């Protein structure tokens, strides 16, 4: 089986009345089925632009993108509709795709139960904590059974303690579900603890500066336990050095 995602010499330029702005330049990488990739880079370098291209929301200026599967997209905000119940919010993607079958509804209810939200399925979003809302957003994304998840800083709106907890929960869920995932994040620790591989980008226009395969000595792996691995600090320092434009 080949890569589930492939970018081959991809570039993107924005055009406006004031001229042309290069966003991504000659980017090439692949993602294997079941692999978790994190993309880090300087602020404004084009990380989210890459996800938008993968999702088909932006056309490439040059190069080719091949995506061999159905995509689910999880954004920075949960975008739960306050007038709908938690269950109804979790079913929204299926509703839009006209796939509200008894089997799919049962699957969503099972996910809510499995991940600690079953007793809240008739609550409104305002009655849930930020972390719980993000879990609902993930279940809404998983409900349509995507092959690939694109995660655009999905924990950035949370306070630090909640962010640690929710990233640990969601990372564990995605590994359990054996989902292929591509995460954009500013948080080096988050990238290392969640990923099989971390891709470091240059400042805009984004090119690949370095790639770090992550191998941590951890038993009963969870993202939280990964932070305790003896190799963790070395990965952090190496990635930080690549991101420090003054070095």
C-alpha contacts under 8 A as a table, 3 or more apart, distances in Angstrom:
res1	aa1	res2	aa2	distance
2	X	32	X	7.06
3	X	6	X	6.41
3	X	30	X	6.06
3	X	31	X	5.49
3	X	32	X	4.49
3	X	33	X	6.44
3	X	68	X	7.93
4	X	30	X	7.61
4	X	31	X	5.92
4	X	32	X	5.48
4	X	33	X	5.48
4	X	66	X	7.81
4	X	67	X	5.93
4	X	68	X	4.98
4	X	69	X	6.91
5	X	30	X	5.49
5	X	31	X	5.03
5	X	32	X	6.98
5	X	65	X	7.52
5	X	66	X	5.73
5	X	67	X	4.67
5	X	68	X	6.34
6	X	28	X	7.50
6	X	29	X	6.02
6	X	30	X	4.35
6	X	31	X	6.51
6	X	65	X	5.71
6	X	66	X	5.09
6	X	67	X	6.58
7	X	10	X	6.21
7	X	27	X	6.74
7	X	28	X	4.85
7	X	29	X	5.33
7	X	30	X	6.22
7	X	63	X	7.61
7	X	64	X	5.99
7	X	65	X	4.64
7	X	66	X	6.59
8	X	26	X	7.72
8	X	27	X	6.61
8	X	28	X	4.62
8	X	29	X	6.87
8	X	63	X	5.62
8	X	64	X	5.23
8	X	65	X	6.38
9	X	25	X	7.77
9	X	26	X	4.27
9	X	27	X	4.93
9	X	28	X	5.08
9	X	62	X	7.19
9	X	63	X	4.83
9	X	64	X	6.88
10	X	24	X	7.27
10	X	25	X	6.51
10	X	26	X	4.79
10	X	27	X	4.79
10	X	28	X	6.48
10	X	60	X	6.61
10	X	61	X	7.47
10	X	62	X	5.43
10	X	63	X	4.16
10	X	64	X	6.05
10	X	65	X	7.36
11	X	22	X	7.91
11	X	23	X	7.49
11	X	24	X	4.92
11	X	25	X	4.41
11	X	26	X	5.05
11	X	27	X	6.49
11	X	60	X	6.10
11	X	61	X	5.53
11	X	62	X	5.00
11	X	63	X	6.38
12	X	22	X	6.19
12	X	23	X	5.56
12	X	24	X	5.03
12	X	25	X	6.65
12	X	59	X	7.74
12	X	60	X	5.19
12	X	61	X	4.66
12	X	62	X	6.70
13	X	20	X	6.41
13	X	21	X	5.42
13	X	22	X	4.25
13	X	23	X	5.53
13	X	24	X	7.07
13	X	60	X	8.00
13	X	61	X	6.15
14	X	20	X	5.70
14	X	21	X	5.00
14	X	22	X	6.26
14	X	23	X	6.97
15	X	18	X	7.97
15	X	19	X	5.93
15	X	20	X	4.65
15	X	21	X	6.38
16	X	19	X	5.28
16	X	20	X	6.37
22	X	25	X	7.11
22	X	204	X	7.41
22	X	205	X	5.47
23	X	45	X	7.14
23	X	46	X	5.77
23	X	49	X	7.72
23	X	204	X	5.84
23	X	205	X	4.46
23	X	206	X	6.31
24	X	27	X	6.90
24	X	46	X	6.34
24	X	49	X	7.99
24	X	50	X	7.80
24	X	204	X	6.90
24	X	205	X	4.69
24	X	206	X	4.54
24	X	207	X	6.52
25	X	205	X	5.69
25	X	206	X	5.74
25	X	207	X	5.57
26	X	63	X	7.58
26	X	207	X	6.60
27	X	206	X	7.63
27	X	207	X	5.68
27	X	208	X	6.65
28	X	208	X	7.96
31	X	35	X	6.44
31	X	37	X	7.39
32	X	35	X	5.44
32	X	180	X	7.58
33	X	179	X	7.73
33	X	180	X	5.65
34	X	178	X	5.43
34	X	179	X	5.17
34	X	180	X	4.19
34	X	181	X	7.47
35	X	179	X	7.41
35	X	180	X	5.01
35	X	181	X	6.50
35	X	195	X	7.95
35	X	196	X	6.37
36	X	179	X	7.87
36	X	180	X	5.73
36	X	181	X	4.74
36	X	182	X	6.00
36	X	183	X	7.70
36	X	194	X	7.22
36	X	195	X	5.00
36	X	196	X	5.33
36	X	197	X	6.83
37	X	181	X	6.17
37	X	182	X	4.78
37	X	183	X	6.17
37	X	195	X	5.42
37	X	196	X	6.05
37	X	197	X	5.11
37	X	198	X	5.90
37	X	199	X	7.39
38	X	182	X	5.70
38	X	183	X	4.56
38	X	184	X	5.83
38	X	185	X	7.11
38	X	191	X	5.45
38	X	192	X	7.95
38	X	194	X	7.85
38	X	195	X	6.02
38	X	197	X	6.47
38	X	198	X	4.82
38	X	199	X	6.16
39	X	47	X	6.84
39	X	182	X	7.39
39	X	183	X	6.09
39	X	184	X	4.90
39	X	185	X	6.47
39	X	191	X	7.61
39	X	198	X	5.92
39	X	199	X	4.84
39	X	200	X	6.07
39	X	201	X	7.30
40	X	47	X	7.22
40	X	184	X	6.27
40	X	185	X	5.68
40	X	186	X	5.88
40	X	187	X	7.72
40	X	188	X	7.31
40	X	191	X	7.64
40	X	198	X	7.28
40	X	199	X	6.27
40	X	200	X	5.06
40	X	201	X	6.20
41	X	45	X	6.43
41	X	47	X	7.11
41	X	186	X	7.00
41	X	200	X	5.54
41	X	201	X	4.65
41	X	202	X	6.16
41	X	203	X	6.87
41	X	243	X	6.42
42	X	45	X	5.56
42	X	186	X	7.84
42	X	201	X	7.37
42	X	202	X	6.88
42	X	203	X	5.56
42	X	243	X	6.73
43	X	186	X	7.70
43	X	203	X	7.76
44	X	47	X	7.44
44	X	203	X	7.50
44	X	204	X	6.89
45	X	201	X	7.44
45	X	202	X	6.91
45	X	203	X	4.77
45	X	204	X	4.16
45	X	205	X	6.24
45	X	206	X	5.53
46	X	49	X	4.97
46	X	50	X	6.49
46	X	204	X	6.40
46	X	205	X	7.02
46	X	206	X	5.91
47	X	50	X	5.42
47	X	51	X	7.00
47	X	184	X	6.26
47	X	206	X	7.77
48	X	51	X	5.15
48	X	52	X	6.31
48	X	152	X	6.52
48	X	184	X	6.74
49	X	52	X	4.99
49	X	53	X	6.29
49	X	58	X	7.82
50	X	53	X	5.16
50	X	54	X	6.26
51	X	54	X	4.98
51	X	55	X	6.12
51	X	150	X	6.54
51	X	152	X	7.49
52	X	55	X	5.09
52	X	56	X	6.28
52	X	57	X	5.12
52	X	58	X	5.71
53	X	56	X	5.04
53	X	57	X	5.70
53	X	58	X	4.72
53	X	59	X	6.16
53	X	60	X	6.80
54	X	57	X	7.60
54	X	65	X	7.07
54	X	67	X	7.35
55	X	58	X	7.79
55	X	71	X	6.86
55	X	73	X	7.75
56	X	59	X	6.68
60	X	63	X	6.77
60	X	64	X	7.49
69	X	146	X	7.44
69	X	147	X	5.34
69	X	148	X	6.69
70	X	145	X	7.94
70	X	146	X	4.98
70	X	147	X	5.12
70	X	148	X	6.29
71	X	146	X	5.19
71	X	147	X	6.05
71	X	148	X	4.87
71	X	149	X	5.86
71	X	150	X	7.21
72	X	141	X	5.61
72	X	142	X	7.24
72	X	144	X	7.68
72	X	146	X	5.25
72	X	147	X	7.59
72	X	148	X	6.16
72	X	149	X	4.78
72	X	150	X	6.19
73	X	141	X	6.73
73	X	149	X	5.82
73	X	150	X	4.78
73	X	151	X	6.20
73	X	152	X	7.83
74	X	78	X	7.84
74	X	137	X	7.21
74	X	138	X	6.87
74	X	141	X	6.72
74	X	149	X	7.31
74	X	150	X	6.11
74	X	151	X	4.92
74	X	152	X	6.26
74	X	154	X	6.44
75	X	78	X	6.76
75	X	151	X	6.17
75	X	152	X	4.95
75	X	153	X	6.65
75	X	154	X	5.37
76	X	152	X	5.82
76	X	153	X	5.17
76	X	154	X	4.17
76	X	155	X	6.53
76	X	156	X	6.35
76	X	157	X	6.72
77	X	154	X	6.74
77	X	157	X	6.91
78	X	133	X	6.55
78	X	134	X	5.76
78	X	137	X	5.45
78	X	154	X	7.96
79	X	137	X	7.68
80	X	89	X	6.22
80	X	125	X	6.65
80	X	133	X	7.60
80	X	137	X	7.20
81	X	84	X	5.61
81	X	89	X	6.60
81	X	125	X	7.39
82	X	85	X	7.61
82	X	124	X	6.30
82	X	125	X	5.67
82	X	126	X	6.76
83	X	124	X	7.05
84	X	88	X	5.69
84	X	89	X	5.98
84	X	124	X	6.42
84	X	125	X	7.81
85	X	88	X	5.02
85	X	89	X	6.07
85	X	121	X	6.56
85	X	122	X	5.24
85	X	123	X	5.44
85	X	124	X	4.75
85	X	125	X	6.92
86	X	89	X	5.08
86	X	90	X	6.14
86	X	120	X	6.91
86	X	121	X	4.80
86	X	122	X	5.95
86	X	123	X	5.88
86	X	124	X	5.89
86	X	125	X	6.29
86	X	136	X	7.06
87	X	90	X	5.04
87	X	91	X	6.24
87	X	108	X	7.84
87	X	109	X	7.36
87	X	121	X	4.81
87	X	122	X	6.44
88	X	91	X	5.10
88	X	92	X	6.30
89	X	92	X	5.19
89	X	136	X	7.73
89	X	140	X	6.99
90	X	93	X	7.38
90	X	108	X	7.02
90	X	136	X	6.19
90	X	137	X	6.96
90	X	139	X	6.13
90	X	140	X	4.14
90	X	141	X	7.94
90	X	143	X	7.25
91	X	94	X	5.41
91	X	95	X	6.11
91	X	100	X	7.57
91	X	105	X	7.16
91	X	108	X	7.10
91	X	140	X	6.21
91	X	143	X	7.06
92	X	95	X	4.94
92	X	96	X	6.19
92	X	140	X	6.94
93	X	96	X	5.16
93	X	97	X	6.25
93	X	140	X	6.49
93	X	141	X	7.30
93	X	143	X	7.29
93	X	144	X	6.53
94	X	97	X	5.04
94	X	98	X	5.97
94	X	99	X	4.92
94	X	100	X	5.58
94	X	104	X	7.88
94	X	143	X	6.92
94	X	144	X	5.97
95	X	98	X	4.93
95	X	99	X	5.97
95	X	100	X	5.57
96	X	99	X	7.70
99	X	104	X	7.29
100	X	104	X	6.21
100	X	105	X	6.36
101	X	104	X	5.22
101	X	105	X	6.20
102	X	105	X	5.14
102	X	106	X	6.08
103	X	106	X	5.19
103	X	107	X	6.24
104	X	107	X	4.91
104	X	108	X	6.35
104	X	143	X	7.38
105	X	108	X	5.21
105	X	109	X	6.28
106	X	109	X	5.09
106	X	110	X	6.08
107	X	110	X	5.03
107	X	111	X	6.28
107	X	143	X	7.34
108	X	111	X	5.01
108	X	112	X	6.23
108	X	139	X	7.14
108	X	140	X	7.92
108	X	143	X	5.90
109	X	112	X	5.07
109	X	113	X	6.25
109	X	118	X	6.97
110	X	113	X	5.10
110	X	114	X	5.98
110	X	118	X	7.95
111	X	114	X	4.96
111	X	115	X	6.08
111	X	139	X	6.67
112	X	115	X	5.42
112	X	116	X	6.25
112	X	117	X	4.74
112	X	118	X	4.82
112	X	121	X	7.40
112	X	136	X	7.71
112	X	139	X	7.23
113	X	116	X	5.41
113	X	117	X	5.55
113	X	118	X	4.12
113	X	119	X	7.56
114	X	117	X	7.60
114	X	118	X	7.63
115	X	118	X	7.78
115	X	135	X	7.80
116	X	119	X	7.66
117	X	120	X	5.25
117	X	121	X	6.41
117	X	132	X	7.66
117	X	136	X	7.90
118	X	121	X	5.43
119	X	122	X	7.66
120	X	123	X	5.16
123	X	127	X	6.50
123	X	128	X	7.96
124	X	127	X	5.64
124	X	128	X	7.44
125	X	128	X	5.46
125	X	133	X	6.70
126	X	129	X	7.84
128	X	132	X	5.90
128	X	133	X	6.17
129	X	132	X	5.23
129	X	133	X	6.23
130	X	133	X	5.11
130	X	134	X	6.36
130	X	158	X	6.60
130	X	162	X	7.85
131	X	134	X	5.18
131	X	135	X	6.46
131	X	158	X	7.31
131	X	162	X	6.23
131	X	163	X	7.51
131	X	165	X	7.94
131	X	166	X	5.76
132	X	135	X	5.05
132	X	136	X	6.39
133	X	136	X	5.04
133	X	137	X	6.28
134	X	137	X	4.89
134	X	138	X	6.21
134	X	154	X	7.69
134	X	155	X	7.82
134	X	166	X	7.67
135	X	138	X	5.01
135	X	139	X	6.21
135	X	166	X	7.70
135	X	170	X	7.24
136	X	139	X	5.05
136	X	140	X	6.11
137	X	140	X	5.06
137	X	141	X	6.31
138	X	141	X	4.99
138	X	142	X	6.13
138	X	170	X	7.71
139	X	142	X	4.88
139	X	143	X	5.83
140	X	143	X	5.16
140	X	144	X	7.45
141	X	144	X	6.30
141	X	145	X	7.63
141	X	146	X	7.49
142	X	145	X	5.15
142	X	146	X	6.26
143	X	146	X	7.91
146	X	149	X	6.71
147	X	179	X	6.52
147	X	180	X	6.53
148	X	179	X	6.44
148	X	180	X	4.87
148	X	181	X	5.63
148	X	182	X	7.79
149	X	179	X	7.15
149	X	180	X	6.21
149	X	181	X	4.60
149	X	182	X	6.31
150	X	181	X	5.93
150	X	182	X	5.07
150	X	183	X	6.16
151	X	154	X	5.98
151	X	181	X	7.24
151	X	182	X	6.07
151	X	183	X	4.59
151	X	184	X	6.20
152	X	183	X	6.09
152	X	184	X	5.07
152	X	185	X	7.04
153	X	156	X	5.54
153	X	183	X	6.98
153	X	184	X	5.53
153	X	185	X	5.06
153	X	186	X	7.71
154	X	157	X	7.53
155	X	158	X	5.70
155	X	163	X	5.60
155	X	166	X	7.33
155	X	167	X	6.77
156	X	159	X	7.94
156	X	163	X	7.30
158	X	162	X	6.00
158	X	163	X	5.33
159	X	162	X	5.46
159	X	163	X	5.87
160	X	163	X	4.94
160	X	164	X	6.27
161	X	164	X	5.29
161	X	165	X	6.45
162	X	165	X	5.08
162	X	166	X	5.95
163	X	166	X	5.23
163	X	167	X	5.88
164	X	167	X	5.40
164	X	168	X	6.14
164	X	224	X	7.58
165	X	168	X	5.19
165	X	169	X	6.25
166	X	169	X	4.94
166	X	170	X	5.97
167	X	170	X	5.16
167	X	171	X	5.73
167	X	190	X	7.57
167	X	223	X	7.55
168	X	171	X	5.23
168	X	172	X	6.05
168	X	194	X	8.00
168	X	222	X	6.74
168	X	223	X	5.09
168	X	224	X	5.66
169	X	172	X	5.21
169	X	173	X	6.17
170	X	173	X	4.93
170	X	174	X	6.14
171	X	174	X	5.23
171	X	175	X	6.29
171	X	194	X	6.00
171	X	222	X	7.54
171	X	223	X	6.40
172	X	175	X	5.24
172	X	176	X	6.11
172	X	222	X	5.95
172	X	223	X	6.92
173	X	176	X	5.04
173	X	177	X	6.10
174	X	177	X	5.01
174	X	178	X	5.95
174	X	179	X	5.42
174	X	181	X	7.93
175	X	178	X	4.81
175	X	179	X	6.35
176	X	179	X	7.90
183	X	191	X	7.77
185	X	188	X	7.58
185	X	190	X	7.59
185	X	191	X	6.86
187	X	190	X	5.24
187	X	191	X	6.31
188	X	191	X	5.07
188	X	192	X	6.26
188	X	236	X	6.50
188	X	239	X	7.31
188	X	240	X	7.48
189	X	192	X	5.23
189	X	193	X	6.06
189	X	227	X	7.43
189	X	236	X	6.68
190	X	193	X	5.29
190	X	194	X	6.11
191	X	194	X	5.50
191	X	195	X	5.83
191	X	198	X	6.58
192	X	195	X	5.51
192	X	196	X	7.93
192	X	197	X	7.83
192	X	198	X	6.91
192	X	214	X	6.84
192	X	232	X	7.39
192	X	235	X	7.34
192	X	236	X	7.44
193	X	223	X	4.75
193	X	224	X	6.98
193	X	226	X	5.24
193	X	227	X	5.98
194	X	223	X	5.41
195	X	198	X	6.54
195	X	214	X	6.76
196	X	213	X	6.07
196	X	214	X	5.17
196	X	215	X	7.35
197	X	211	X	7.05
197	X	212	X	5.56
197	X	213	X	4.33
197	X	214	X	5.35
198	X	211	X	5.78
198	X	212	X	5.09
198	X	213	X	6.47
198	X	214	X	7.25
199	X	208	X	6.94
199	X	209	X	7.82
199	X	210	X	6.15
199	X	211	X	4.60
199	X	212	X	6.48
200	X	208	X	6.03
200	X	209	X	5.56
200	X	210	X	5.15
200	X	211	X	6.09
200	X	239	X	7.37
200	X	242	X	7.32
200	X	243	X	7.33
201	X	206	X	5.72
201	X	207	X	5.53
201	X	208	X	4.66
201	X	209	X	5.19
201	X	210	X	7.12
201	X	243	X	7.97
202	X	205	X	7.36
202	X	206	X	5.24
202	X	207	X	5.50
202	X	208	X	6.29
202	X	209	X	5.62
202	X	243	X	7.61
203	X	206	X	5.67
203	X	207	X	7.82
204	X	207	X	7.81
208	X	211	X	7.58
209	X	242	X	7.46
210	X	242	X	7.33
212	X	235	X	7.98
212	X	239	X	8.00
214	X	235	X	7.85
215	X	231	X	7.92
216	X	226	X	6.68
216	X	229	X	5.93
216	X	230	X	7.59
216	X	231	X	6.07
216	X	232	X	6.98
217	X	226	X	7.88
217	X	229	X	5.64
217	X	230	X	7.05
217	X	231	X	7.30
218	X	221	X	5.65
218	X	225	X	6.94
218	X	226	X	6.24
218	X	229	X	6.05
221	X	225	X	6.37
221	X	226	X	6.65
222	X	225	X	5.22
222	X	226	X	6.13
223	X	226	X	4.97
223	X	227	X	6.85
224	X	227	X	5.62
224	X	228	X	7.55
225	X	228	X	5.41
225	X	229	X	7.09
226	X	229	X	5.36
226	X	232	X	7.30
227	X	232	X	6.01
228	X	232	X	6.95
229	X	232	X	5.37
230	X	233	X	6.94
231	X	234	X	5.40
231	X	235	X	6.45
232	X	235	X	5.32
232	X	236	X	6.24
233	X	236	X	4.98
233	X	237	X	6.16
234	X	237	X	5.23
234	X	238	X	6.15
235	X	238	X	5.16
235	X	239	X	6.12
236	X	239	X	5.35
236	X	240	X	5.97
237	X	240	X	5.04
237	X	241	X	6.09
238	X	241	X	5.18
238	X	242	X	6.48
239	X	242	X	5.09
239	X	243	X	6.29
240	X	243	X	5.07
240	X	244	X	6.11
241	X	244	X	5.19
241	X	247	X	6.89
242	X	245	X	7.46
244	X	247	X	5.68
